[in-house]
Amino acid sequence: MTTNESNPLLRPATTLPAFDEIRPEHVVPGIRGLVKEVEGMLEALERDVNPGWETLVDPIERMQDRLGFGFGIVDHLMSVKNSPPLRAAYDEVEPEVVKLLTRIGQSQPIYRGLVALRDGSAGRDLDPAQRRVVEKLIQEAELSGVALEGAARERFQQIRLELAELATRFGNQLLDATKAFALDLKASEEVEGLPASFLEMGAQAARAAGSETATPAAGPWRVTLDGPSYLGFMKHANRRDLRETLYRAHLRRASEGDLDNQPLIDAILRLRLEEAKLLGFETYADLSLSRKMAGAVSSAERLLDELLSASHGAAVRDLEELRAFMRDCGAAAEAAEIRQWDVPYWSERLREARYDYSEEQIRKYFPLPRVLEGLFSLAKRLFAVGVTPADGEAPVWHPDVRFFKVRNLDGDEIAAFYLDPYSRPAEKKGGAWMNEVVGRSRIFAPQGKNARLPVAYLICNGSPPVDGHPSLMTFREIETLFHEFGHTLQHMLTRVDLGLASGIRNVEWDAVELPSQFMENWCYHRETLVGLSEHVETKAPLPGELFEKIRASRTFQAGLATLRQLNFGFLDLELHHRFVPGGAETPFDVQRKVAARTTVIPPIPEDRFLCGFSHIFQGGYAAGYYSYKWAEVLSADAFAAFEEAGLERSEAVAETGRRFRETVLALGGSESPMEVFRKFRGREPTTAALLRHSGLAALAD
Ligand SMILES: [Zn+2]
């Protein structure tokens, strides 16, 4: 047992986390200590609310920061250094933290104080950034029901609970239904076309299901509806009838018997509408859009409509091209009546025929150290910042973790970040992400400084070095690194000193992917990509011919891919905006109606896709699926500013880069994202650049 004095989780957020000291046994006493401390702060604040910035907003930031820093460390360790004792400790304290954060967000005395601050005399002295922080705090409190009284308040809380429960059930039933289906294949002609790695996976699944003698060569093989198994089979299995069986099973998931999600969909849509009405909105989509950059359903739909008219013709052409290819391959009968289960399979054959490079071939050109060097030199060219290794200056959670400092070109230190580059399946979550350690903030400034400097976690899952070779990156991994570095830059290069609006904080949900997707564009810029390549053996740069293949594959079937995302985006908005729960139409009628405009092969009659649409019924994308395309439009348009300046003109690129830094990266959540975009671009965003990058522009004209 440790006393609170020696618990490293209780140290102030002006020092870096003591990863060399923190152990699972610190978590429960440490987090409980923090919760208690912050509860004390909250009670003191609520007892005597004084509606001024320093007396009300600063204390809110202090509470959030105190809790966020300590619990953030634990949360981080859960993702990168998981272990049974850590998980047990986390599970024990997590509900207490969530409860306290909810209590702060829904505090009526604080809410009334914020309204008094906004509307009273002190409000007139707020600068625009402070005003925006106050307004956002008020809005979030109102959307969590704080302004409701009596029966309405009770009903609201009940709806919230029911919706949380329904979302969990939706997810569980989908998971169970996914697990309940399996296709057990025994004859080798049933698995023709499938790659060796797939057969290994299939034999392993068969062994796990009791066929102890299953081998990759002789089977049996078990095919399931899990992502990798389902997608792999649809792309590679030669047997058309089996692809059809699997496709139909996939679209019927969780739509019948004990695991039927249909009644849950009805209930979720009904309760969301009721929640929206209690808060004074016409529809749930209105509620969702009120806190987003798009601002209104009409503007989200306008953007989707524009993309639809540009991509529908292209999708028809993609399908025609696929049919022609099938005929060339001697599959004329199938081409004449092409179905959903033909598209992934034949698209994959077409892709192979056109872009015959392998991932292994590409990887040899991209050792991680070289890629990092190239990425940092790009950051220097664009944003005038230097990134230098500072390993050993901060404790880390694993020997592979690196620590870097970021400086202005005059040498002024402005930020730092950790990089955890490799996968460690035993203890680290998959995927890639960026997170904050601490944000820039005036109120935590060390002696003699203006602000506490921001620090970030940048986490990837690349292959670790083997046999003395450095880690070799796939193209996708490079894109991912650039993406997460974009988020990291917005966190680090902020010039905002208000802790609640600096960096990535207070940025609208559909605008946060702007800097990250913007950075991805550089992976398709020849000089940049070739510049960070160096063959691990020959030291040669990436050949131009390989680069051209990578670039061309970016627009492969862009019409079909865009249409698919638009179909989901429209369907989501339609269900949360115009659909009347309990009325004459069912959600499946809505799906068919939307499909008539947004698909090139009509859905099969028994299509129950909605029963598996977890993004909107389980996750946070309700009336928000359009955001994928929204953010892509912003990032493509931002990149186009560099193209217009001339990518080969280094001075013009540097000048545009400085402007991007001083607007998108510097202003964070201190201004509305549309205003920030306008400051960078001189106008509002348009879809032109995205259409051009996707190869859809010519068809739109
Ligand atoms: Zn992202």
Residues whose N, C-alpha, C, O or C-beta is under 5 A from the ligand:
A	BS01	ZN	S516
